[in-house]
Amino acid sequence: MNDHHVGQVVLSKQGRDKGSFYIIIAIKGDLSFLVDGKKKTFARPKKKNLKHIQGTLKDSGKIREDLKRGLPPKIRK
């Protein structure tokens, strides 16, 4: 069962970016679209398989609400 959701802070478990933190901005099928506010932005999010990320208890409610309203969220660097 998939317990990931938009706005959740996740940790990369696989790949070159292993150990990096991201925020989920979209989920489509088995893919998540991730941003970190530095290298991966909303214009060019990182695509990553859901089984290759680990959810955390942290959540960015502000980003989730901005996405629901159609506003471009801002991530502080």
PESULVEN-V996051 format. One record per backbone hydrogen bond with DSSP energy under -0.5 kcal/mol. NH is the residue of the N-H (numbers start at 1). CO is the residue of the C=O. If there is no record, write none. Layout:
NH & CO
NH & CO
This chain:
3 & 1
7 & 24
8 & 5
9 & 58
10 & 22
11 & 54
12 & 20
13 & 52
14 & 52
18 & 15
19 & 12
20 & 17
22 & 10
23 & 35
24 & 8
25 & 33
26 & 33
28 & 31
31 & 28
32 & 48
33 & 26
34 & 32
34 & 46
35 & 23
36 & 40
37 & 40
41 & 39
41 & 44
44 & 41
45 & 42
46 & 34
48 & 32
50 & 30
52 & 49
53 & 50
54 & 11
56 & 9
60 & 7
61 & 59
64 & 60
65 & 61
66 & 62
67 & 63
68 & 64
69 & 65
70 & 66
70 & 67
71 & 66
73 & 71
